[in-house]
Amino acid sequence: MADQKYEFGLNTFGDLAFHDDGTPLDGDETLRQVVKEAQLADELGIDRIALGEHHRPEFAISSPEVVLGAMAMVTNNIKLGTAVTVLSSDDPVRVFERFSTLHGLSHGREEIMLGRGSFTESFPLFGFDLENYNELFEEKIAMWQKLLEGDPMNWKGQFTQTLTDTAVYPQLPKGETVSTSLAVGGSPESIIRAVAYDIPVVIAIIGGEPVRFRPYVDLYKKAAKQFKKPERPLGMHAHGIILDDEQEAVEVGFKYIKAEMDRIGIDRGWAPMTRDRFEFEIDKGAYYVGTPEQVAQKIAHNMKALDMQRFDLVYGTGGQLLNQREATIRNFGERVVPRVKELLGGE
């Protein structure tokens, strides 16, 4: 993997945060805090920050593009994206308009990560039937790809509108596009879809040993060869906390990551997370919790094992204290990323 270019980013779902005295921030305060965290990440030279879209009480961000627009005004270099935009329950034309607007505000630093949505509350909220979960995404991602071509639209779909020789505004400058990737949670069909549309893949690894995703990487490479498509850089994202003291990082992680996973588990039928399970995830699984050196070693190991060129750290899971969130961001940018690049031998 020597001489490759690697990219490192931060992801957040906009978890409602806590002041250092333990009192909670409300949604408005959390939104402004996330913008400040993007400023910090930009100053540290982190490649990107990406925001989740959720419609739940524990998350502040339901409209990522609005927050990204605010970030565009106070940052200079960092890429501004989503992780993910739930395209199935949105209108691709409106999504394109929002991102082409962000393109202008950010001088082309916008990115969109498309996903079918592991959280499904947006479907009934916006009037879509979960029975059409797969069909909605298939049709809308096809429409998205057509929109990116920039020509007047001629389109007729089952779940989308009919357009006849229709231009969509604001139009992107000639030769420019919205950087697009596809989030994959572990389905072979999603890998094949990404190859067919020639879209880079980011694999969400939120539990279990990362090496179990190697078959999906191999499938991607095999499909790209069969479809005669170029191999795009592969990425992954996972939860983490990076503090100077290992035990403090573990205790903070168990308090906040467990709380968030247990909340999600109520809807999905998961058992509450045990201490043994949490420590397994740190040791061999999907959590990057510990000191900067420990986290850097684990990131480098798994990027090598999975042949990844991109790693995004999901920070602030469960809210966390402001000083803990800042410490993770600073440690990631100042110590982890340079060390991972050193271990991988790339740029």
C-alpha atoms as one frame of an Amber mdcrd trajectory, in Angstrom:
protein
   0.000   0.000   0.000   3.056   2.255  -0.205   2.817   5.580  -2.082  -0.985
   5.574  -1.996  -2.919   8.647  -1.004  -5.064   8.160   2.081  -7.893  10.296
   3.418  -9.131  10.650   6.963 -12.355  12.201   8.141 -14.774  12.713  10.984
 -18.443  11.729  11.029 -21.103  12.834  13.479 -24.818  12.198  13.756 -25.251
  15.396  15.754 -25.700  13.573  19.054 -26.997  15.968  21.716 -23.846  16.890
  23.635 -23.118  17.757  27.276 -21.337  20.690  28.852 -18.280  19.768  30.885
 -20.342  20.003  34.083 -22.679  17.304  32.742 -25.616  19.542  31.884 -27.059
  18.830  28.431 -26.862  21.105  25.424 -30.155  21.547  23.631 -30.523  20.946
  19.915 -29.707  24.524  18.899 -26.551  24.577  21.014 -25.469  21.213  19.634
 -25.843  22.432  16.054 -23.643  25.436  16.759 -21.157  23.184  18.550 -20.858
  20.884  15.525 -20.055  23.919  13.360 -17.291  24.874  15.824 -15.974  21.309
  15.661 -15.808  21.549  11.881 -13.733  24.713  12.240 -11.343  22.863  14.543
 -11.107  19.895  12.168 -10.353  22.275   9.296  -7.571  23.971  11.289  -6.083
  20.543  12.052  -5.976  19.566   8.380  -8.496  16.715   8.631  -9.711  15.853
   5.141 -13.474  15.836   5.665 -16.365  16.066   8.067 -19.633  14.283   7.269
 -23.017  14.609   8.969 -25.733  12.029   9.444 -29.410  12.606   8.729 -31.741
  11.497  11.516 -35.232  12.329  12.675 -34.992  11.203  16.296 -34.900  13.009
  19.659 -31.271  12.151  20.491 -29.861  13.739  17.321 -29.848  17.434  16.387
 -29.250  17.095  12.647 -32.259  16.363  10.445 -31.149  18.672   7.609 -27.402
  18.135   7.096 -27.104  20.455   4.104 -28.175  23.483   6.181 -25.473  22.734
   8.753 -22.916  22.103   6.006 -23.778  25.493   4.534 -22.976  27.121   7.877
 -19.706  25.165   7.985 -18.828  26.333   4.480 -18.822  29.937   5.698 -16.287
  29.327   8.498 -13.925  26.750   6.953 -11.445  26.848   4.082 -10.213  23.422
   3.033 -12.126  20.598   4.695 -14.554  18.619   2.547 -18.160  18.899   3.723
 -20.374  15.863   3.318 -23.155  13.641   4.533 -23.062  10.188   6.069 -25.644
   9.492   4.935 -28.308  11.212   2.852 -31.337   8.902   2.919 -32.133   9.243
  -0.768 -34.978   6.719  -0.688 -37.208   9.031   1.340 -36.195  12.243  -0.399
 -36.675  13.833  -3.813 -33.482  13.495  -5.904 -34.192  16.794  -7.640 -34.429
  18.659  -4.333 -31.335  16.861  -3.062 -29.452  17.910  -6.188 -30.597  21.520
  -5.772 -29.415  21.570  -2.155 -26.019  20.133  -3.034 -25.482  22.307  -6.088
 -26.234  25.274  -3.804 -23.690  23.946  -1.305 -21.247  23.540  -4.203 -21.358
  27.290  -4.749 -21.107  28.188  -1.066 -18.194  25.844  -0.417 -16.236  26.377
  -3.647 -16.803  22.752  -4.604 -15.956  21.127  -1.262 -19.337  19.397  -0.940
 -19.724  15.610  -0.874 -22.779  13.381  -0.674 -22.861   9.862   0.660 -26.014
   8.089  -0.454 -27.637   5.340   1.602 -30.827   3.369   1.841 -31.071   4.224
   5.527 -30.496   1.889   8.454 -32.804   4.204  10.413 -36.211   4.124   8.767
 -38.163   6.860  10.579 -37.893   9.140   7.529 -40.048   6.823   5.398 -43.393
   7.289   7.201 -42.421  10.871   8.090 -42.274  11.821   4.407 -45.010   9.489
   3.189 -43.048   6.541   1.773 -43.920   2.873   2.193 -41.227   0.629   3.648
 -42.558  -2.166   1.456 -40.832  -0.321  -1.396 -37.530   0.029   0.499 -35.311
  -1.445  -2.228 -37.276  -0.212  -5.227 -37.261   3.384  -3.985 -33.500   3.422
  -3.696 -32.889   1.751  -7.039 -35.015   4.272  -8.894 -33.789   7.319  -7.036
 -30.095   6.530  -7.320 -30.619   6.086 -11.074 -32.305   9.500 -11.165 -29.449
  11.006  -9.127 -26.895   9.728 -11.612 -28.922  11.246 -14.452 -29.068  14.604
 -12.645 -25.285  14.623 -12.279 -24.942  14.581 -16.078 -26.135  18.193 -16.049
 -28.329  18.003 -19.136 -32.040  18.912 -19.256 -33.905  15.997 -17.669 -36.218
  13.601 -19.454 -37.439  11.173 -16.846 -40.414   9.022 -15.986 -40.395   6.727
 -12.973 -42.698   4.682 -10.810 -41.868   6.448  -7.528 -40.542   9.740  -8.892
 -41.914  12.604 -10.937 -42.085  12.923 -14.701 -39.743  15.541 -16.191 -39.667
  16.592 -19.829 -36.641  18.535 -21.068 -36.387  20.115 -17.598 -33.316  21.997
 -16.349 -32.549  21.884 -12.628 -31.101  24.914 -10.835 -28.651  26.035  -9.666
 -26.671  24.297 -12.347 -23.143  23.129 -11.625 -20.274  24.838 -13.456 -19.388
  23.041 -16.662 -17.130  20.063 -16.009 -17.839  19.985 -12.256 -19.954  17.532
 -10.279 -21.091  16.631  -6.775 -18.632  14.129  -5.298 -20.750  11.035  -4.594
 -20.129   7.851  -2.609 -22.343   4.978  -1.506 -22.689   3.770   2.083 -22.786
  -0.003   2.455 -23.768  -1.821   5.609 -22.969  -5.343   4.513 -25.080  -6.425
   1.570 -23.558  -7.913  -1.603 -26.291  -6.244  -3.667 -25.094  -2.812  -2.499
 -21.539  -3.602  -3.571 -22.709  -4.646  -7.042 -24.879  -1.521  -7.300 -21.905
   0.712  -6.464 -19.774  -0.913  -9.147 -22.569  -0.686 -11.725 -22.956   3.044
 -11.096 -19.188   3.574 -10.728 -19.558   5.084  -7.240 -16.928   4.763  -4.480
 -17.952   2.644  -1.486 -17.747   3.440   2.225 -18.452   0.465   4.472 -20.074
   1.164   7.836 -18.426  -1.174  10.342 -20.285  -0.663  13.607 -19.776  -4.054
  15.241 -17.796  -7.265  15.003 -14.361  -7.985  13.600 -13.614  -5.723  10.620
 -11.892  -8.560   8.751 -15.300 -10.160   8.181 -15.908  -7.441   5.577 -12.997
  -8.629   3.440 -15.324 -10.711   1.209 -17.172  -7.508   0.284 -13.893  -5.868
  -0.705 -13.007  -8.885  -2.827 -16.480  -8.830  -4.385 -16.052  -5.160  -5.262
 -12.741  -5.818  -7.011 -14.097  -8.855  -8.850 -17.240  -7.011  -9.982 -15.231
  -4.008 -11.157 -13.140  -6.290 -13.319 -16.171  -8.105 -14.748 -18.077  -4.862
 -15.429 -14.917  -3.259 -16.845 -15.231  -0.417 -14.344 -12.346   1.353 -12.602
 -11.603   0.434  -8.988 -12.492   3.466  -6.892 -10.922   4.092  -3.462 -12.659
   2.096  -0.730 -13.466   3.557   2.674 -14.765   2.582   6.086 -16.193   4.342
   9.095 -16.449   3.305  12.736 -17.030   4.711  16.212 -14.179   5.879  18.403
 -12.902   7.942  21.333  -9.262   9.045  21.567  -7.976  10.307  24.922  -4.509
  10.489  26.451  -5.433   8.028  29.196  -6.487   4.573  28.009  -8.717   3.746
  30.974 -10.494   7.090  30.765 -11.184   6.495  27.073 -12.623   3.053  27.861
 -14.861   4.380  30.633 -16.110   7.296  28.533 -16.754   4.912  25.665 -18.645
   2.418  27.754 -20.826   5.154  29.229 -21.758   6.909  26.004 -21.387   4.380
  23.190 -23.244   1.744  25.214 -26.037   4.223  25.969 -26.476   5.028  22.276
 -26.319   1.418  21.099 -28.798   0.371  23.774 -31.213   3.101  22.638 -30.958
   1.919  19.053 -31.288  -1.664  20.214 -34.736  -1.022  21.658 -36.033  -0.526
  18.097 -33.946  -3.288  16.541 -34.273  -6.009  19.132 -30.641  -5.958  20.279
 -29.723  -7.076  23.775 -28.138  -4.370  25.966 -24.375  -4.158  25.468 -22.353
  -5.970  28.130 -18.946  -4.878  29.384 -17.403  -8.004  27.867 -18.899  -7.199
  24.483 -17.717  -3.611  24.649 -14.167  -4.654  25.505 -14.205  -7.197  22.668
 -15.131  -4.410  20.250 -12.148  -2.375  21.481  -9.757  -5.324  21.359 -10.732
  -7.104  18.155 -13.922  -5.459  16.939 -15.187  -2.222  15.465 -14.493   0.395
  18.176 -11.414   2.615  18.059 -11.179   3.529  21.731  -7.927   4.259  23.539
  -4.799   6.390  23.331  -3.670   7.982  20.059  -1.033   5.292  19.521  -3.465
   2.439  20.220  -6.073   3.879  17.862  -3.507   4.608  15.148  -2.161   1.056
  15.284  -5.663  -0.399  14.990  -6.696   1.888  12.130  -3.533   1.083  10.181
  -3.943  -2.656  10.791  -7.542  -2.704   9.546  -6.906  -0.410   6.589  -4.184
  -2.809   5.468  -6.334  -5.889   6.083  -9.242  -4.443   4.102  -7.229  -2.531
   1.491  -8.864   0.769   2.418  -7.789   4.226   1.322 -10.249   6.165   3.482
 -11.060   6.021   7.187 -13.718   8.131   8.911 -14.016   8.213  12.700 -17.518
   8.607  14.135 -16.940  10.893  17.116 -19.226  12.168  19.860 -21.381   9.027
  19.970 -23.960   9.308  22.736 -23.261  13.026  23.182 -20.184  13.129  25.456
 -18.718  16.113  27.291 -17.433  18.957  25.157 -13.843  18.497  26.367 -13.988
  14.801  25.445 -15.262  15.552  21.952 -12.562  18.183  21.409  -9.839  15.860
  22.729 -10.884  13.146  20.272 -10.853  15.601  17.352  -7.479  17.070  18.329
  -5.878  13.690  18.929  -7.241  12.373  15.635  -5.913  15.293  13.608  -2.648
  15.975  15.404  -1.477  12.494  16.376  -3.509   9.644  14.917  -3.655  10.628
  11.242   0.082  11.382  10.919   0.915   8.131  12.719  -1.403   6.046  10.532
   0.145   7.539   7.407   3.572   6.684   8.797   2.505   3.103   9.514   0.967
   2.707   6.058   3.864   4.331   4.272   1.651   6.537   2.081   1.130  10.236
   1.528
